[in-house]
């Protein structure tokens, strides 16, 4: 007779990997190390958001100011501090590098996998727990949106922990767990802002109403819990408001020199409320269209999204479990009449079914609200990261339950037709074969082309979404760039062809567990290939080599100048440890297009004068200390014309050029 922790629907022997948590986590940790941890060391920090956020953490570590974020010497008030605190601590431990910057984000992914395992283990059993953790570690979106420094994995972990401790606190009648709930929710606020309590409340309040658990409000320790929440979340906000007050007499939401709203307005109104309404200033963001947004969710959850239809079918057939009462049909009766089932195990089974039903309700509301919320709001592709956590638990829970359902019975209440799973594998195999053929064609067509290390130099500049979407550069890929991607293309083609076909064959033969693990390992190998490809794009996405050139040639008093937006060369600022002057000829154009993350802070009276017009920039060039000029994007022609005859080119990298104002001795 299995222990109560065994899968609910099966009394047969478990797959070898599930006979102990040690065996399960041996493979899970191997996947984490191969896919996520190994990717911490390369490529170098990317320009734009990645290195910009790293600059803020770098300033924090060097200055000791743990309250106000600064980027290139300018106040950076739009972000909560937790990711920067963690990165700053890492810099003291590991130095200023990409590993230290991204380590907290990857540990957040591991935390989400552990939490998914714990939650699914209680709700669905050992198999589902293993699948849930595996899905977190091998989903395309989770991997893709942890390649640069954004807080979504940390936000997801702490919101997920708050929901889990809330639910288990109610189910087990252990009020002390609510303090963990309030504390983790407060930490989530420090990770991402006010959306954390909004998402939490949007899930919990309907859940309490539907289940009638609101009657247990005394157990929730609301008064002392809110005090704990404020004790953790409020101090930084109060200090940030005190150190960054209003200056002058601000009018409207547009800052002007010496007249600027302080932290309270900028952070709470501009960055939260006006951002949702699409009225935030400056308008430096975009919104995906309806079809791209919803199709994107399937892409970010791939390959696990292929099992979503089977999960939805099963959820519809079991829709009555979302009510407070439970119904059992013949399948459950067979289980409870099994002579091997003790009274203790039967009681545990009923408790698990109740927890499973309530998990489904809570996570469905939570994930559904987030998806609807960001389909209305302005958005980036990764904003729905927290919803993926809940969806993956529900998908893998249904998948495991279907695989473990008793055979030979009309188990419609608990089972979906196995044809749905076989069909999902068939679709995956078709996708894999088609992708392998396309990659093979690319490999064949590029067989005579020379290998080019700087793949970015061969990219087009199509400007999809004006590069305000995180995936805009994917549309710049050209055939000529493929020659530099032969190795990752070969690995990906091999994985997609043989892995998906093997998984389909195993499913057809009735080896459900092996088929599902094959899908995960195929995805893991594909993600390793994707990381190799990302490293090949380093010249386009990062300016680290130019920073190395400056560090080799520059003296302590030499100056770094970026022509245009600091985000274009933010990795140069990080790796040179220098404050950059930002030059551009048209101030109005600069405010609308460039430096948007620095506009508010630049209008404080004590902000350093780093923003230069052409009339200020020209007299500096060629005089005083040596100048190093970084030029990116579409500004080369303007700079060449502006400084004609006085430019000395040091280095070219993709579409970026590094100049100096005098010959190098």
DOKOLNU-789424 format. One record per residue (C-alpha): x negated, y negated, z negated; residue number from 1; residue in three letters; chain. Coordinates in steps of 0.5 Angstrom, whole numbers, plus 500, padded with zeros to 3 digits. Example, Ala and Ser with C-alpha at 12.3 -4.5 7.8 and 13.67 -1.06 7.14 Angstrom:
2
((475 509 484) 1 "ala" "A")
((473 502 486) 2 "ser" "A")
This chain:
665
((500 500 500) 1 "unk" "A")
((497 493 502) 2 "unk" "A")
((496 488 497) 3 "unk" "A")
((501 482 497) 4 "unk" "A")
((496 478 501) 5 "unk" "A")
((497 483 507) 6 "unk" "A")
((500 481 513) 7 "unk" "A")
((508 481 512) 8 "unk" "A")
((510 485 518) 9 "unk" "A")
((505 490 518) 10 "unk" "A")
((503 496 514) 11 "unk" "A")
((498 499 519) 12 "unk" "A")
((490 498 518) 13 "unk" "A")
((488 491 520) 14 "unk" "A")
((483 489 525) 15 "unk" "A")
((476 490 522) 16 "unk" "A")
((475 482 522) 17 "unk" "A")
((481 481 518) 18 "unk" "A")
((479 486 512) 19 "unk" "A")
((475 481 508) 20 "unk" "A")
((475 473 508) 21 "unk" "A")
((467 474 509) 22 "unk" "A")
((468 478 515) 23 "unk" "A")
((473 473 518) 24 "unk" "A")
((469 467 516) 25 "unk" "A")
((462 470 518) 26 "unk" "A")
((465 469 526) 27 "unk" "A")
((469 462 524) 28 "unk" "A")
((462 459 522) 29 "unk" "A")
((458 462 527) 30 "unk" "A")
((463 459 532) 31 "unk" "A")
((463 452 528) 32 "unk" "A")
((455 452 528) 33 "unk" "A")
((455 454 536) 34 "unk" "A")
((460 449 538) 35 "unk" "A")
((460 443 533) 36 "unk" "A")
((454 443 529) 37 "unk" "A")
((449 445 535) 38 "unk" "A")
((452 439 538) 39 "unk" "A")
((450 434 533) 40 "unk" "A")
((443 433 535) 41 "unk" "A")
((445 431 542) 42 "unk" "A")
((446 426 546) 43 "unk" "A")
((444 420 543) 44 "unk" "A")
((449 415 540) 45 "unk" "A")
((453 413 546) 46 "unk" "A")
((454 406 548) 47 "unk" "A")
((461 402 546) 48 "unk" "A")
((465 405 540) 49 "unk" "A")
((460 410 538) 50 "unk" "A")
((454 406 537) 51 "unk" "A")
((458 400 535) 52 "unk" "A")
((461 404 529) 53 "unk" "A")
((454 406 527) 54 "unk" "A")
((451 399 527) 55 "unk" "A")
((456 397 522) 56 "unk" "A")
((454 403 518) 57 "unk" "A")
((447 402 519) 58 "unk" "A")
((448 395 516) 59 "unk" "A")
((451 397 510) 60 "unk" "A")
((446 402 509) 61 "unk" "A")
((440 397 510) 62 "unk" "A")
((444 391 506) 63 "unk" "A")
((447 394 501) 64 "unk" "A")
((454 391 502) 65 "unk" "A")
((459 396 502) 66 "unk" "A")
((465 392 502) 67 "unk" "A")
((465 388 509) 68 "unk" "A")
((463 391 515) 69 "unk" "A")
((458 387 520) 70 "unk" "A")
((456 389 527) 71 "unk" "A")
((450 385 530) 72 "unk" "A")
((451 380 524) 73 "unk" "A")
((458 379 525) 74 "unk" "A")
((464 381 521) 75 "unk" "A")
((467 387 523) 76 "unk" "A")
((474 387 519) 77 "unk" "A")
((478 392 523) 78 "unk" "A")
((476 398 520) 79 "unk" "A")
((477 402 513) 80 "unk" "A")
((470 403 510) 81 "unk" "A")
((470 411 509) 82 "unk" "A")
((467 413 515) 83 "unk" "A")
((462 408 514) 84 "unk" "A")
((460 409 507) 85 "unk" "A")
((459 417 509) 86 "unk" "A")
((455 415 515) 87 "unk" "A")
((451 410 511) 88 "unk" "A")
((449 415 505) 89 "unk" "A")
((447 420 511) 90 "unk" "A")
((442 415 514) 91 "unk" "A")
((439 414 507) 92 "unk" "A")
((438 422 507) 93 "unk" "A")
((437 424 514) 94 "unk" "A")
((435 417 517) 95 "unk" "A")
((438 413 523) 96 "unk" "A")
((440 418 528) 97 "unk" "A")
((446 421 531) 98 "unk" "A")
((446 427 527) 99 "unk" "A")
((447 423 521) 100 "unk" "A")
((452 419 524) 101 "unk" "A")
((456 424 527) 102 "unk" "A")
((455 429 521) 103 "unk" "A")
((461 427 517) 104 "unk" "A")
((466 427 523) 105 "unk" "A")
((464 435 524) 106 "unk" "A")
((465 436 517) 107 "unk" "A")
((472 434 517) 108 "unk" "A")
((473 439 523) 109 "unk" "A")
((470 444 519) 110 "unk" "A")
((475 442 513) 111 "unk" "A")
((481 442 517) 112 "unk" "A")
((479 449 519) 113 "unk" "A")
((478 451 512) 114 "unk" "A")
((485 448 510) 115 "unk" "A")
((489 451 516) 116 "unk" "A")
((486 458 514) 117 "unk" "A")
((489 457 507) 118 "unk" "A")
((495 454 509) 119 "unk" "A")
((496 459 514) 120 "unk" "A")
((494 465 510) 121 "unk" "A")
((500 463 505) 122 "unk" "A")
((505 462 510) 123 "unk" "A")
((504 467 515) 124 "unk" "A")
((498 472 513) 125 "unk" "A")
((491 474 514) 126 "unk" "A")
((491 474 522) 127 "unk" "A")
((495 467 523) 128 "unk" "A")
((490 464 518) 129 "unk" "A")
((484 467 522) 130 "unk" "A")
((487 464 528) 131 "unk" "A")
((489 457 526) 132 "unk" "A")
((482 456 524) 133 "unk" "A")
((479 459 530) 134 "unk" "A")
((484 454 534) 135 "unk" "A")
((482 448 530) 136 "unk" "A")
((475 450 532) 137 "unk" "A")
((476 451 539) 138 "unk" "A")
((481 446 542) 139 "unk" "A")
((479 442 547) 140 "unk" "A")
((481 435 544) 141 "unk" "A")
((478 437 537) 142 "unk" "A")
((472 438 540) 143 "unk" "A")
((472 432 545) 144 "unk" "A")
((474 427 540) 145 "unk" "A")
((469 428 536) 146 "unk" "A")
((463 427 540) 147 "unk" "A")
((463 420 538) 148 "unk" "A")
((464 416 531) 149 "unk" "A")
((472 416 530) 150 "unk" "A")
((475 417 523) 151 "unk" "A")
((481 422 526) 152 "unk" "A")
((478 429 523) 153 "unk" "A")
((477 425 516) 154 "unk" "A")
((484 422 517) 155 "unk" "A")
((487 429 519) 156 "unk" "A")
((484 433 513) 157 "unk" "A")
((486 428 508) 158 "unk" "A")
((493 427 510) 159 "unk" "A")
((493 435 511) 160 "unk" "A")
((491 436 504) 161 "unk" "A")
((496 431 501) 162 "unk" "A")
((501 435 505) 163 "unk" "A")
((499 442 503) 164 "unk" "A")
((498 440 496) 165 "unk" "A")
((505 436 496) 166 "unk" "A")
((508 443 499) 167 "unk" "A")
((505 448 494) 168 "unk" "A")
((506 443 488) 169 "unk" "A")
((513 444 489) 170 "unk" "A")
((514 451 491) 171 "unk" "A")
((509 453 485) 172 "unk" "A")
((512 448 480) 173 "unk" "A")
((505 445 479) 174 "unk" "A")
((506 438 478) 175 "unk" "A")
((498 437 477) 176 "unk" "A")
((497 438 484) 177 "unk" "A")
((501 432 486) 178 "unk" "A")
((495 428 483) 179 "unk" "A")
((491 431 489) 180 "unk" "A")
((496 429 494) 181 "unk" "A")
((496 422 492) 182 "unk" "A")
((488 422 491) 183 "unk" "A")
((487 425 498) 184 "unk" "A")
((493 420 501) 185 "unk" "A")
((489 414 498) 186 "unk" "A")
((482 417 501) 187 "unk" "A")
((486 418 508) 188 "unk" "A")
((488 410 507) 189 "unk" "A")
((480 409 507) 190 "unk" "A")
((479 413 513) 191 "unk" "A")
((484 410 518) 192 "unk" "A")
((489 405 514) 193 "unk" "A")
((496 404 513) 194 "unk" "A")
((498 410 518) 195 "unk" "A")
((496 415 513) 196 "unk" "A")
((502 413 508) 197 "unk" "A")
((507 412 514) 198 "unk" "A")
((505 419 517) 199 "unk" "A")
((506 422 510) 200 "unk" "A")
((512 419 508) 201 "unk" "A")
((515 420 515) 202 "unk" "A")
((514 428 514) 203 "unk" "A")
((516 428 506) 204 "unk" "A")
((522 424 506) 205 "unk" "A")
((526 428 511) 206 "unk" "A")
((523 434 508) 207 "unk" "A")
((526 433 501) 208 "unk" "A")
((533 431 504) 209 "unk" "A")
((534 437 508) 210 "unk" "A")
((531 442 503) 211 "unk" "A")
((534 438 497) 212 "unk" "A")
((528 438 493) 213 "unk" "A")
((529 431 492) 214 "unk" "A")
((532 433 486) 215 "unk" "A")
((525 435 483) 216 "unk" "A")
((523 428 483) 217 "unk" "A")
((521 428 476) 218 "unk" "A")
((515 433 478) 219 "unk" "A")
((512 429 483) 220 "unk" "A")
((509 424 478) 221 "unk" "A")
((511 418 482) 222 "unk" "A")
((509 413 477) 223 "unk" "A")
((502 416 475) 224 "unk" "A")
((501 418 482) 225 "unk" "A")
((502 411 485) 226 "unk" "A")
((498 408 480) 227 "unk" "A")
((492 414 482) 228 "unk" "A")
((493 412 489) 229 "unk" "A")
((492 405 488) 230 "unk" "A")
((486 406 483) 231 "unk" "A")
((483 409 489) 232 "unk" "A")
((485 405 495) 233 "unk" "A")
((486 398 493) 234 "unk" "A")
((480 396 490) 235 "unk" "A")
((476 396 497) 236 "unk" "A")
((482 392 500) 237 "unk" "A")
((482 387 494) 238 "unk" "A")
((474 386 495) 239 "unk" "A")
((475 385 502) 240 "unk" "A")
((480 380 502) 241 "unk" "A")
((476 376 497) 242 "unk" "A")
((470 376 501) 243 "unk" "A")
((473 375 507) 244 "unk" "A")
((479 369 506) 245 "unk" "A")
((482 365 511) 246 "unk" "A")
((478 359 513) 247 "unk" "A")
((481 352 516) 248 "unk" "A")
((488 352 518) 249 "unk" "A")
((489 358 522) 250 "unk" "A")
((495 357 527) 251 "unk" "A")
((498 363 530) 252 "unk" "A")
((494 369 531) 253 "unk" "A")
((489 367 536) 254 "unk" "A")
((482 365 532) 255 "unk" "A")
((478 359 533) 256 "unk" "A")
((471 356 531) 257 "unk" "A")
((472 355 524) 258 "unk" "A")
((479 356 523) 259 "unk" "A")
((481 364 523) 260 "unk" "A")
((485 368 519) 261 "unk" "A")
((482 372 513) 262 "unk" "A")
((482 380 512) 263 "unk" "A")
((489 380 510) 264 "unk" "A")
((492 378 516) 265 "unk" "A")
((487 381 521) 266 "unk" "A")
((487 388 518) 267 "unk" "A")
((494 388 516) 268 "unk" "A")
((498 384 521) 269 "unk" "A")
((494 384 527) 270 "unk" "A")
((491 391 526) 271 "unk" "A")
((497 395 524) 272 "unk" "A")
((503 391 526) 273 "unk" "A")
((502 387 532) 274 "unk" "A")
((498 393 535) 275 "unk" "A")
((504 398 534) 276 "unk" "A")
((508 392 538) 277 "unk" "A")
((503 391 543) 278 "unk" "A")
((501 384 541) 279 "unk" "A")
((495 385 538) 280 "unk" "A")
((489 380 539) 281 "unk" "A")
((485 381 543) 282 "unk" "A")
((488 385 548) 283 "unk" "A")
((483 390 549) 284 "unk" "A")
((486 396 549) 285 "unk" "A")
((491 400 554) 286 "unk" "A")
((497 405 553) 287 "unk" "A")
((498 411 557) 288 "unk" "A")
((504 412 561) 289 "unk" "A")
((509 417 559) 290 "unk" "A")
((507 423 563) 291 "unk" "A")
((499 422 562) 292 "unk" "A")
((501 422 554) 293 "unk" "A")
((505 428 554) 294 "unk" "A")
((501 432 559) 295 "unk" "A")
((495 430 555) 296 "unk" "A")
((498 433 549) 297 "unk" "A")
((498 440 552) 298 "unk" "A")
((491 439 555) 299 "unk" "A")
((488 437 548) 300 "unk" "A")
((491 443 545) 301 "unk" "A")
((488 448 551) 302 "unk" "A")
((488 454 551) 303 "unk" "A")
((492 454 545) 304 "unk" "A")
((498 450 548) 305 "unk" "A")
((499 456 553) 306 "unk" "A")
((502 460 547) 307 "unk" "A")
((507 454 545) 308 "unk" "A")
((513 457 550) 309 "unk" "A")
((513 463 546) 310 "unk" "A")
((512 459 539) 311 "unk" "A")
((518 455 541) 312 "unk" "A")
((522 461 543) 313 "unk" "A")
((521 464 537) 314 "unk" "A")
((523 458 533) 315 "unk" "A")
((529 457 537) 316 "unk" "A")
((531 464 535) 317 "unk" "A")
((529 463 528) 318 "unk" "A")
((532 456 527) 319 "unk" "A")
((536 458 521) 320 "unk" "A")
((530 459 517) 321 "unk" "A")
((530 451 517) 322 "unk" "A")
((536 451 512) 323 "unk" "A")
((535 452 505) 324 "unk" "A")
((538 459 505) 325 "unk" "A")
((534 465 508) 326 "unk" "A")
((538 470 513) 327 "unk" "A")
((535 477 514) 328 "unk" "A")
((537 482 520) 329 "unk" "A")
((535 489 521) 330 "unk" "A")
((528 488 522) 331 "unk" "A")
((527 485 515) 332 "unk" "A")
((532 490 512) 333 "unk" "A")
((527 495 515) 334 "unk" "A")
((521 492 511) 335 "unk" "A")
((525 491 505) 336 "unk" "A")
((527 499 505) 337 "unk" "A")
((520 501 506) 338 "unk" "A")
((518 506 501) 339 "unk" "A")
((511 504 501) 340 "unk" "A")
((514 497 498) 341 "unk" "A")
((514 496 491) 342 "unk" "A")
((518 491 488) 343 "unk" "A")
((513 486 486) 344 "unk" "A")
((511 486 494) 345 "unk" "A")
((518 485 496) 346 "unk" "A")
((518 479 491) 347 "unk" "A")
((512 476 494) 348 "unk" "A")
((515 478 501) 349 "unk" "A")
((521 473 500) 350 "unk" "A")
((517 468 497) 351 "unk" "A")
((512 468 503) 352 "unk" "A")
((518 468 508) 353 "unk" "A")
((521 462 504) 354 "unk" "A")
((514 458 504) 355 "unk" "A")
((513 460 512) 356 "unk" "A")
((520 457 513) 357 "unk" "A")
((518 450 509) 358 "unk" "A")
((512 450 512) 359 "unk" "A")
((515 450 519) 360 "unk" "A")
((520 445 517) 361 "unk" "A")
((515 440 514) 362 "unk" "A")
((509 441 520) 363 "unk" "A")
((515 440 525) 364 "unk" "A")
((517 433 522) 365 "unk" "A")
((510 431 521) 366 "unk" "A")
((507 433 528) 367 "unk" "A")
((514 431 532) 368 "unk" "A")
((514 424 528) 369 "unk" "A")
((506 422 530) 370 "unk" "A")
((507 424 537) 371 "unk" "A")
((514 420 538) 372 "unk" "A")
((510 414 534) 373 "unk" "A")
((504 414 539) 374 "unk" "A")
((509 415 545) 375 "unk" "A")
((512 408 543) 376 "unk" "A")
((506 405 541) 377 "unk" "A")
((499 403 544) 378 "unk" "A")
((495 409 544) 379 "unk" "A")
((488 412 546) 380 "unk" "A")
((488 419 547) 381 "unk" "A")
((485 421 541) 382 "unk" "A")
((491 418 536) 383 "unk" "A")
((495 424 536) 384 "unk" "A")
((489 428 533) 385 "unk" "A")
((493 429 526) 386 "unk" "A")
((499 432 530) 387 "unk" "A")
((495 437 533) 388 "unk" "A")
((493 440 526) 389 "unk" "A")
((500 442 525) 390 "unk" "A")
((502 444 532) 391 "unk" "A")
((496 449 532) 392 "unk" "A")
((498 452 525) 393 "unk" "A")
((505 453 528) 394 "unk" "A")
((503 456 534) 395 "unk" "A")
((498 461 531) 396 "unk" "A")
((503 463 526) 397 "unk" "A")
((508 465 531) 398 "unk" "A")
((503 468 535) 399 "unk" "A")
((500 472 529) 400 "unk" "A")
((507 474 527) 401 "unk" "A")
((509 476 534) 402 "unk" "A")
((503 481 535) 403 "unk" "A")
((505 484 528) 404 "unk" "A")
((512 485 529) 405 "unk" "A")
((514 492 528) 406 "unk" "A")
((515 496 535) 407 "unk" "A")
((521 500 537) 408 "unk" "A")
((526 495 534) 409 "unk" "A")
((530 490 536) 410 "unk" "A")
((527 485 532) 411 "unk" "A")
((530 479 536) 412 "unk" "A")
((530 475 529) 413 "unk" "A")
((522 475 528) 414 "unk" "A")
((520 477 535) 415 "unk" "A")
((519 474 542) 416 "unk" "A")
((519 478 548) 417 "unk" "A")
((511 480 549) 418 "unk" "A")
((512 478 556) 419 "unk" "A")
((512 471 554) 420 "unk" "A")
((505 472 551) 421 "unk" "A")
((503 476 557) 422 "unk" "A")
((505 471 561) 423 "unk" "A")
((501 466 558) 424 "unk" "A")
((495 470 559) 425 "unk" "A")
((497 470 566) 426 "unk" "A")
((497 463 567) 427 "unk" "A")
((491 462 563) 428 "unk" "A")
((487 467 568) 429 "unk" "A")
((490 463 574) 430 "unk" "A")
((487 457 571) 431 "unk" "A")
((481 460 570) 432 "unk" "A")
((480 464 576) 433 "unk" "A")
((482 457 580) 434 "unk" "A")
((477 453 576) 435 "unk" "A")
((471 458 577) 436 "unk" "A")
((473 458 584) 437 "unk" "A")
((472 450 584) 438 "unk" "A")
((466 450 580) 439 "unk" "A")
((463 456 585) 440 "unk" "A")
((465 451 591) 441 "unk" "A")
((461 445 587) 442 "unk" "A")
((455 450 586) 443 "unk" "A")
((455 452 593) 444 "unk" "A")
((456 445 596) 445 "unk" "A")
((450 442 592) 446 "unk" "A")
((445 448 593) 447 "unk" "A")
((441 444 597) 448 "unk" "A")
((441 437 593) 449 "unk" "A")
((436 435 589) 450 "unk" "A")
((437 436 581) 451 "unk" "A")
((438 429 578) 452 "unk" "A")
((437 428 571) 453 "unk" "A")
((440 421 571) 454 "unk" "A")
((447 424 573) 455 "unk" "A")
((450 417 571) 456 "unk" "A")
((446 414 577) 457 "unk" "A")
((450 418 582) 458 "unk" "A")
((457 416 579) 459 "unk" "A")
((462 412 582) 460 "unk" "A")
((465 406 578) 461 "unk" "A")
((473 406 580) 462 "unk" "A")
((475 403 573) 463 "unk" "A")
((481 407 572) 464 "unk" "A")
((485 404 566) 465 "unk" "A")
((479 398 566) 466 "unk" "A")
((475 403 562) 467 "unk" "A")
((480 401 556) 468 "unk" "A")
((482 409 556) 469 "unk" "A")
((477 414 553) 470 "unk" "A")
((477 418 559) 471 "unk" "A")
((476 413 564) 472 "unk" "A")
((469 415 566) 473 "unk" "A")
((472 422 568) 474 "unk" "A")
((475 419 574) 475 "unk" "A")
((468 416 576) 476 "unk" "A")
((465 423 577) 477 "unk" "A")
((462 424 585) 478 "unk" "A")
((460 430 589) 479 "unk" "A")
((453 428 589) 480 "unk" "A")
((453 428 581) 481 "unk" "A")
((454 435 581) 482 "unk" "A")
((447 437 582) 483 "unk" "A")
((445 435 575) 484 "unk" "A")
((451 440 572) 485 "unk" "A")
((449 446 575) 486 "unk" "A")
((447 450 569) 487 "unk" "A")
((454 448 565) 488 "unk" "A")
((458 449 571) 489 "unk" "A")
((455 456 572) 490 "unk" "A")
((456 457 564) 491 "unk" "A")
((463 455 565) 492 "unk" "A")
((465 458 571) 493 "unk" "A")
((463 465 568) 494 "unk" "A")
((467 464 562) 495 "unk" "A")
((473 462 565) 496 "unk" "A")
((473 467 570) 497 "unk" "A")
((471 473 566) 498 "unk" "A")
((473 471 559) 499 "unk" "A")
((481 469 561) 500 "unk" "A")
((481 476 566) 501 "unk" "A")
((479 480 560) 502 "unk" "A")
((484 477 555) 503 "unk" "A")
((489 478 560) 504 "unk" "A")
((487 485 561) 505 "unk" "A")
((487 486 553) 506 "unk" "A")
((494 483 552) 507 "unk" "A")
((497 488 558) 508 "unk" "A")
((494 494 554) 509 "unk" "A")
((497 492 547) 510 "unk" "A")
((490 489 544) 511 "unk" "A")
((493 483 542) 512 "unk" "A")
((488 481 537) 513 "unk" "A")
((482 482 541) 514 "unk" "A")
((486 478 547) 515 "unk" "A")
((487 472 542) 516 "unk" "A")
((480 472 540) 517 "unk" "A")
((477 473 547) 518 "unk" "A")
((481 467 549) 519 "unk" "A")
((478 463 543) 520 "unk" "A")
((471 465 545) 521 "unk" "A")
((472 463 552) 522 "unk" "A")
((474 457 550) 523 "unk" "A")
((468 456 545) 524 "unk" "A")
((463 458 551) 525 "unk" "A")
((467 453 555) 526 "unk" "A")
((466 447 550) 527 "unk" "A")
((458 449 549) 528 "unk" "A")
((458 448 557) 529 "unk" "A")
((462 442 556) 530 "unk" "A")
((457 439 551) 531 "unk" "A")
((451 441 556) 532 "unk" "A")
((454 437 561) 533 "unk" "A")
((455 431 556) 534 "unk" "A")
((448 431 555) 535 "unk" "A")
((446 431 562) 536 "unk" "A")
((451 424 562) 537 "unk" "A")
((446 421 557) 538 "unk" "A")
((443 416 562) 539 "unk" "A")
((450 413 563) 540 "unk" "A")
((453 414 556) 541 "unk" "A")
((447 412 552) 542 "unk" "A")
((442 406 553) 543 "unk" "A")
((437 410 548) 544 "unk" "A")
((431 410 553) 545 "unk" "A")
((431 403 554) 546 "unk" "A")
((431 402 546) 547 "unk" "A")
((425 406 546) 548 "unk" "A")
((422 402 551) 549 "unk" "A")
((423 396 547) 550 "unk" "A")
((420 399 541) 551 "unk" "A")
((414 401 545) 552 "unk" "A")
((413 394 548) 553 "unk" "A")
((416 389 543) 554 "unk" "A")
((413 385 537) 555 "unk" "A")
((416 383 531) 556 "unk" "A")
((418 376 533) 557 "unk" "A")
((421 378 540) 558 "unk" "A")
((428 377 542) 559 "unk" "A")
((433 382 545) 560 "unk" "A")
((439 379 549) 561 "unk" "A")
((445 383 552) 562 "unk" "A")
((448 380 558) 563 "unk" "A")
((456 381 556) 564 "unk" "A")
((459 385 551) 565 "unk" "A")
((455 388 545) 566 "unk" "A")
((459 394 546) 567 "unk" "A")
((455 395 553) 568 "unk" "A")
((448 396 550) 569 "unk" "A")
((450 397 542) 570 "unk" "A")
((446 403 542) 571 "unk" "A")
((440 399 544) 572 "unk" "A")
((442 395 538) 573 "unk" "A")
((442 401 533) 574 "unk" "A")
((436 404 536) 575 "unk" "A")
((431 398 536) 576 "unk" "A")
((434 395 529) 577 "unk" "A")
((434 388 532) 578 "unk" "A")
((440 383 532) 579 "unk" "A")
((442 382 539) 580 "unk" "A")
((444 375 542) 581 "unk" "A")
((450 375 547) 582 "unk" "A")
((449 371 553) 583 "unk" "A")
((455 370 558) 584 "unk" "A")
((456 364 563) 585 "unk" "A")
((464 363 562) 586 "unk" "A")
((466 363 555) 587 "unk" "A")
((474 364 556) 588 "unk" "A")
((472 370 560) 589 "unk" "A")
((468 372 555) 590 "unk" "A")
((473 372 550) 591 "unk" "A")
((478 375 554) 592 "unk" "A")
((474 381 557) 593 "unk" "A")
((468 382 552) 594 "unk" "A")
((466 382 545) 595 "unk" "A")
((473 383 543) 596 "unk" "A")
((471 387 537) 597 "unk" "A")
((467 381 534) 598 "unk" "A")
((472 375 536) 599 "unk" "A")
((475 374 529) 600 "unk" "A")
((468 375 525) 601 "unk" "A")
((465 370 530) 602 "unk" "A")
((469 364 528) 603 "unk" "A")
((467 364 521) 604 "unk" "A")
((463 358 519) 605 "unk" "A")
((457 362 517) 606 "unk" "A")
((457 367 523) 607 "unk" "A")
((450 367 526) 608 "unk" "A")
((450 363 533) 609 "unk" "A")
((449 369 537) 610 "unk" "A")
((454 368 543) 611 "unk" "A")
((450 364 548) 612 "unk" "A")
((453 360 554) 613 "unk" "A")
((449 360 561) 614 "unk" "A")
((447 353 559) 615 "unk" "A")
((444 355 552) 616 "unk" "A")
((441 362 555) 617 "unk" "A")
((437 359 561) 618 "unk" "A")
((432 354 557) 619 "unk" "A")
((430 360 552) 620 "unk" "A")
((428 364 558) 621 "unk" "A")
((421 364 559) 622 "unk" "A")
((419 360 553) 623 "unk" "A")
((417 362 546) 624 "unk" "A")
((417 370 544) 625 "unk" "A")
((418 375 549) 626 "unk" "A")
((425 376 551) 627 "unk" "A")
((428 383 553) 628 "unk" "A")
((435 382 557) 629 "unk" "A")
((439 388 557) 630 "unk" "A")
((444 388 563) 631 "unk" "A")
((450 393 564) 632 "unk" "A")
((456 394 569) 633 "unk" "A")
((458 389 574) 634 "unk" "A")
((453 383 572) 635 "unk" "A")
((447 385 575) 636 "unk" "A")
((448 380 581) 637 "unk" "A")
((450 374 577) 638 "unk" "A")
((444 375 573) 639 "unk" "A")
((439 376 579) 640 "unk" "A")
((442 370 582) 641 "unk" "A")
((442 366 575) 642 "unk" "A")
((434 368 574) 643 "unk" "A")
((432 368 581) 644 "unk" "A")
((424 369 581) 645 "unk" "A")
((424 369 573) 646 "unk" "A")
((426 376 572) 647 "unk" "A")
((421 382 571) 648 "unk" "A")
((424 389 571) 649 "unk" "A")
((422 394 566) 650 "unk" "A")
((427 400 567) 651 "unk" "A")
((433 402 570) 652 "unk" "A")
((438 407 567) 653 "unk" "A")
((445 409 571) 654 "unk" "A")
((448 402 572) 655 "unk" "A")
((444 399 567) 656 "unk" "A")
((437 395 567) 657 "unk" "A")
((432 392 562) 658 "unk" "A")
((429 386 564) 659 "unk" "A")
((423 382 561) 660 "unk" "A")
((421 374 562) 661 "unk" "A")
((414 375 563) 662 "unk" "A")
((409 380 566) 663 "unk" "A")
((407 386 561) 664 "unk" "A")
((400 386 560) 665 "unk" "A")
